[in-house]
Amino acid sequence: MIFNLTVFIFNWFFRNKTRLLAVGFQSFLLLFFMALGFSQVPNIQSYFPSIFLICTFFMGQFLLVETHYKFSEEKTLQSLLLSGVSPNTLFISLLLTFTVWMLFIECILWVLMHTFFQVNPIILTPSLLVVLISGTISYVSLGILFYGFCAFSKIDAMFVMILFFTLQIPLFLFFYQALETLQHAEMTLRLLPLIGMNLLFVFSSLLLYEFMTEDLT
């Protein structure tokens, strides 16, 4: 069921190519302006984690807003729940879909950053991929929960955005620390706080998503 639903959501994504292209364009435009702003900064590689996370978090914001606006417009999520899909299955399928899509964009951003700033590439090692996956899953799980309120109710998206960004601050800090340690071989990888945040956000969002859909559908 989860696999079939994930495939359905992926197909729904690509039926809305205009919104996906808008997300990609906004993300890469933000990176371009970052490159212009930091072009003359010495030792630019030390700023990589910050620049990368700012671009990633804003890219995720664009993606969540655009897709949940379309979900709300078409009543897609309500239709899936009325067809017999459980809230937990729907949440996991959305989590897988958004995470895969964001990781794809993050890999492109990572390559473009090295191209724009003209520095030696930081290879996509297994450690880096673990950090990216852990941080991205946490970010996406909260995003699905918060922007679900926009899809299932009349709550204003601006209010949701303010709450969402506030809760992202500790995740941003742990994500940054993990990425920073990857740049220095002598430093121990600080992954455990990020994984702890990951477990907290994913499981709490999963439980609250079920409550939200039962209350608002």
ChimeraX attribute file (.defattr): number of C-alpha atoms within 10 A of each C-alpha:
attribute: neighborCount
match mode: 1-to-1
recipient: residues
	/A:1	11
	/A:2	16
	/A:3	12
	/A:4	10
	/A:5	18
	/A:6	20
	/A:7	14
	/A:8	13
	/A:9	19
	/A:10	18
	/A:11	11
	/A:12	14
	/A:13	17
	/A:14	12
	/A:15	11
	/A:16	12
	/A:17	11
	/A:18	11
	/A:19	17
	/A:20	18
	/A:21	12
	/A:22	14
	/A:23	23
	/A:24	17
	/A:25	13
	/A:26	17
	/A:27	24
	/A:28	19
	/A:29	13
	/A:30	17
	/A:31	22
	/A:32	15
	/A:33	11
	/A:34	18
	/A:35	18
	/A:36	11
	/A:37	10
	/A:38	13
	/A:39	13
	/A:40	10
	/A:41	9
	/A:42	9
	/A:43	9
	/A:44	15
	/A:45	18
	/A:46	11
	/A:47	13
	/A:48	20
	/A:49	18
	/A:50	17
	/A:51	19
	/A:52	18
	/A:53	18
	/A:54	17
	/A:55	21
	/A:56	23
	/A:57	19
	/A:58	15
	/A:59	22
	/A:60	24
	/A:61	20
	/A:62	18
	/A:63	23
	/A:64	20
	/A:65	19
	/A:66	15
	/A:67	20
	/A:68	23
	/A:69	17
	/A:70	15
	/A:71	19
	/A:72	19
	/A:73	10
	/A:74	12
	/A:75	14
	/A:76	15
	/A:77	20
	/A:78	17
	/A:79	13
	/A:80	14
	/A:81	16
	/A:82	10
	/A:83	9
	/A:84	8
	/A:85	16
	/A:86	15
	/A:87	21
	/A:88	16
	/A:89	18
	/A:90	21
	/A:91	22
	/A:92	19
	/A:93	22
	/A:94	20
	/A:95	23
	/A:96	19
	/A:97	19
	/A:98	27
	/A:99	23
	/A:100	16
	/A:101	15
	/A:102	22
	/A:103	17
	/A:104	11
	/A:105	18
	/A:106	21
	/A:107	14
	/A:108	12
	/A:109	19
	/A:110	17
	/A:111	14
	/A:112	16
	/A:113	22
	/A:114	15
	/A:115	13
	/A:116	14
	/A:117	17
	/A:118	12
	/A:119	12
	/A:120	9
	/A:121	12
	/A:122	14
	/A:123	9
	/A:124	12
	/A:125	10
	/A:126	9
	/A:127	14
	/A:128	17
	/A:129	13
	/A:130	13
	/A:131	21
	/A:132	20
	/A:133	18
	/A:134	20
	/A:135	24
	/A:136	24
	/A:137	23
	/A:138	26
	/A:139	27
	/A:140	25
	/A:141	25
	/A:142	22
	/A:143	25
	/A:144	22
	/A:145	23
	/A:146	22
	/A:147	24
	/A:148	23
	/A:149	20
	/A:150	20
	/A:151	26
	/A:152	19
	/A:153	14
	/A:154	9
	/A:155	13
	/A:156	11
	/A:157	16
	/A:158	10
	/A:159	11
	/A:160	16
	/A:161	15
	/A:162	10
	/A:163	11
	/A:164	18
	/A:165	14
	/A:166	10
	/A:167	13
	/A:168	15
	/A:169	11
	/A:170	12
	/A:171	20
	/A:172	19
	/A:173	15
	/A:174	20
	/A:175	26
	/A:176	21
	/A:177	18
	/A:178	24
	/A:179	23
	/A:180	18
	/A:181	16
	/A:182	19
	/A:183	16
	/A:184	10
	/A:185	8
	/A:186	8
	/A:187	10
	/A:188	10
	/A:189	18
	/A:190	18
	/A:191	19
	/A:192	11
	/A:193	14
	/A:194	23
	/A:195	20
	/A:196	13
	/A:197	18
	/A:198	21
	/A:199	14
	/A:200	12
	/A:201	20
	/A:202	20
	/A:203	13
	/A:204	14
	/A:205	22
	/A:206	22
	/A:207	14
	/A:208	15
	/A:209	23
	/A:210	17
	/A:211	12
	/A:212	19
	/A:213	21
	/A:214	12
	/A:215	9
	/A:216	11
	/A:217	12
